[in-house]
């Protein structure tokens, strides 16, 4: 999965979701360690103040999973550090995406496991809440709820969650969009403007005659890939 994703970006996959009418479930997280990108099946865990929920998640982890940590987007505590990352790597987990904060940044960089979060904070949890019954079956990330039926892809632009059973379709669409955009970029460098490539003057003329015409409708007609 990571090898296939290596030639794509989360932006390509997001555009593919639009084209396939799949909900675009993205969040803004930043890579803090590792190679800066990750792809794998979601291993959800709802953090309630103790690392034991991660250890329990690792008991059922499969090689290639990505630990997705739901800490409610809290910015008053860090919930993942170096020991959790080391244990994740030992369990075959290939990355961690945190809807919350991390700590031990230097140690995480040395470990090399890709970790994405909302930022860093020295303070660990100072509370211990009851663990929900579904703490290991679902995670809420931003406005999205994800499960083991989802795959997470993350890179320099953030993370996107897609249904595992639609992944091949979305990869194919994303590759098509990528190839079209690369051709467009090469043409711009060679002196042919994007406006010329997408017949922008024609679009303005058509829109003058039909104000309801959108640029995206025009792009579909001329097989342009930008904006989706």
N, C-alpha and C positions, 0 to 999 in steps of 0.2 A: 504493500500500500504506500509506504513512504517513498519507494523508488518511483512509483507512478506519479505521486504528488510532487516529486522533485522537479519535474518539468513544468509545474503549474504554480499558481499563487491562489491565495484565498479569494482574491478579487475575481479571478477567472471562475472559480467554483461558485461564488455568489452570483455572478452573471448567469452561469449555467442554471442555477436554481430558479432565477427569474424566468428563463426561457422554458424550463420544464414545469413551471408552476408549482415548485416546491417551496414551502416557507423559507425565507432567508433568515436563518437564525445565527446572527453574528454578535460578538462582543469584543470590546476593545481591551485587550490584555497585551502585555509587553513581555518579550523574551528576556529573561534575566540570567540564563545560563544555557549551556549546550550549544547545539548547532544553529539555533534560531528557527527551527521548524520541526513539526511533529505531526504524525498521522497515526491513528489507531482507534480501536473500538473503545467506547466510553466505559470506564470503571468508576461508577459514581460513589461519592461518599459525602455525607452531610456532617460537617465538623460541629461539635457541640462543646469544645473546650479541651479535648484530650486526644492524644495521638492514637489511642487504641482503635478508633474507628478506621484509621488507615491500615493498621495491622490486620484488622478483621477483613478489610477489603482485599488485602493481599493474599489472604487464605484462599480466595476463589479466583485470583487473577490468572489470566492466560497470557502467554508470551505475546507481546505486541500491543497490549492494552495501554490506555492512557488514563491515569488517575485524574478525575475531574472533581475538584473539591468545591463544595458549596459552603461558603462561610458568610453567606448573606451580603457579600460586598462590604463587609465591615472594614473600617480603617483605623480601629482602635486596638487591634491586636494582629500579630502575625500568627499564621496557623500551620505553616510548613517550614521546616528547616532542614539542616543537613542530614540528620538521622533518618527522617522520613524519606528523603531522596535516596539515600544509600539503600534503605530497605526496599524501596520501590524498584530500584535497578536490580537488586538481588532476586526479586520476585518476577523478573522478566518484563516489568512495566517500562515503556519506552519514553515516557514523558509525564509531566504534571501540568494541568491547567487549573489555576486557582481563582475562584471568584472571591477574592480577598487578598491579603498580604502575605509575603514571605519574609524570612530573615535568614541570617547566615549566608549572605550573598557571596562572600569570598569563598566559603567552603562549597557552596553550590556550583560555583564556576569551576572549582577544582574537580568536583565529582563528574561534571560534564553531561549530566542528564538534562535534557531540555525541560526547562521550567518556565511557565508563563504566569504572570500575576498582575494585580493592579498596582503593585509597588512594594516597598520594603519598610519595615519598622522593627526596631530592636525588641519591643515588648511582646512576649508570648501571651497565651491566654491566661486571664486572671479569674476565669469563671468556669463552672462545669454545669452544663444544662442536661436535662433528661434527653436520652437518645431516642429519636423517633423510630417507630417500627419500620419505616421505609428508608432508613438512613443509608442503606447499601443498595437500594434498588432505583433511586432517582436522585437527581441533583437539580437545583434551580440555579441557573447561571444568567444573570441579568433578568430579562423577562421570559426566558426559555426554561422549560423543564426537559431534561435529557435522561436517557436510560441506557441499558445495555443494548438496546436496539439501534443506537446511534453511533456514528463515527465522528470524531473531532479532528479537524485539520487546523493547524495554527502556523503562522509565519510572522513576518515583520509587520503585517497589517492588522493582526489580531487573530481571532479564532472563529471558525464556522462549524456548526453542527449539522450533519446531514443524515438522513435515514440510511442505515447500512444496506438495505435492500435496493436503494436507488443509486448507490455509489458508482457502479460501473457506467450507468447511463449518464450521470453527472460528470464523471471524468471525461467521457467521450465528448459531451457538449463543451466542456471547459477547454479541451484541447483544440476543438474547432474554433472557438472564440479566440483563443490564444494565437492560433496560426493566422487568422484573419487580421488581428491587431498587429502582429509582427509584420505582415505584408504592408499594412497601412503605414506603420512606423518607417519601414525601409523606403517606401515611396515618398514620404515627407522628406526624409534625408536626401533623397535623390532629386528633390525639387518639385514634386507634385503635391500640392497642399491637400490637407484633409478635406477642405471645403470642395475641392475639385473631385476628390475621390468619392465623396458621398453625394455629389450633385446637389450641393447646398443651394445654388442659385435656382435650380429647378424646384427645390422644396419651398423656397420663399415665394416663387410664382404660384405653386399649387396651394400654399397656405393662404395667399391673398384671395384666391378664388374660393377656397373652402377653409374658413378660420378654425374649423373643428379638427383639421388635420394636425396630428402631432408629429414631432420629429422622429419619435420611435416608430410610428407607422411608416414614415418615409424610409427610415433605415431598413426596416424589414423588406420593403419593396426593392431596395437597391442592394440588399444583402450586406449591409454594414453591421459591424458587431458592437460598436461603442454604445454605451448606456445599457446594454444587456448582453 
